[in-house]
Amino acid sequence: MRWRSDRHSKNIIDRRSSAVGRGVAGGGIGTLIVILAALYFGIDPTFLLEGMQTATVSDESADSRPDAGDLANDPLADRVSRVVADTEDVWQSIFASNGRRYEEPRLVLFRDATRSACGLGQAAMGPFYCPGDKNVYIDLGFYQELERRFGAPGDFAQAYVIAHEIGHHVQNLLGISAEVQRMRQQASPVDSNRLSVRLELQADCLAGVWANRSSNIVLEEGDIDEALTAASAIGDDRLQREARGTVTPDSFTHGSSEQRQRWFMTGMRQGDPDRCDTFAANDI
């Protein structure tokens, strides 16, 4: 993946330089353990955000906004900033074409854990989006986990992860997330999981829309395969099989590997958010 411009996002918040507090859990290998444990018991991993303790908590009072110069010697953070900037350009254009204003999210870099409007966010949860403060949160150590334990390396795989979380922000701005949350509260556990799957697959499709619409990235051979490998690696069926050797579709919360790949490619091929209506699809 190559870039046609050097624009960086101004909406990057860096909390990595300061940490406070003590707890019982750490990051690193915890990423895989917590996710697999949640899937083993049929729990949506995002529900574990609140109340979890960690060894260090990134201190929001030390927030800084790095510029391109600050990121020059930090390749991962530099890449994240470029991806976020590109999603800003793409979604601003799409929203404007529909007579709407796109509200840019912030992306918060942290280590181990950090506070958010959704509770205590932990590295063990992987990247996440919080509708309450409209922030995306990521401990960049997740990318090492993605490569070493999930077998999904590459810069476009990393970009897909960010674009997926930005997809959740788009859903939030459009009122989709709130409506799904309302429906889930009234649904049975199985139906609630099915709604969650449709929400996650739509975010995958919106990530594909970004990749299609971007005029700033130049995809090279193997880039799309990187994103598909990442989508497959975090499919519920694969994670459940790794955790317990069996697969229980009724407990899926994010979708199977095949579904995640297919909906990403739907957005990638079509470049049209309207083609990402997973809630209207009879077969997801």
Buried (B, 14 or more C-beta within 10 A) or exposed (E): BEBEEEBBBBBBBBBBEBBEBEBEBBBBEBBBEBBBBBBBEBBBBBEBBEEBEBBBBBBBEBBBEBEEEBBEEBEBBBBBBBBBBBBBBBBBEBBEEEEEEBEBBBBBBBBBBBBBEBBBBBBBBBBBBBBEBBBBBBBBBBBBBBBEEBEBBBBBBBBBBBBBBBBBBBBBBBEBBEBBBEEBEEBEEEEBBBBBBBBBBBBBBBBBBBBBBBEBBEBEEEBBEBBBBBBBBBBBBBBBBBBEEEBBBEBBBBBBBEBBBBBBBBBBEBBBBEBBEBBEBEEB
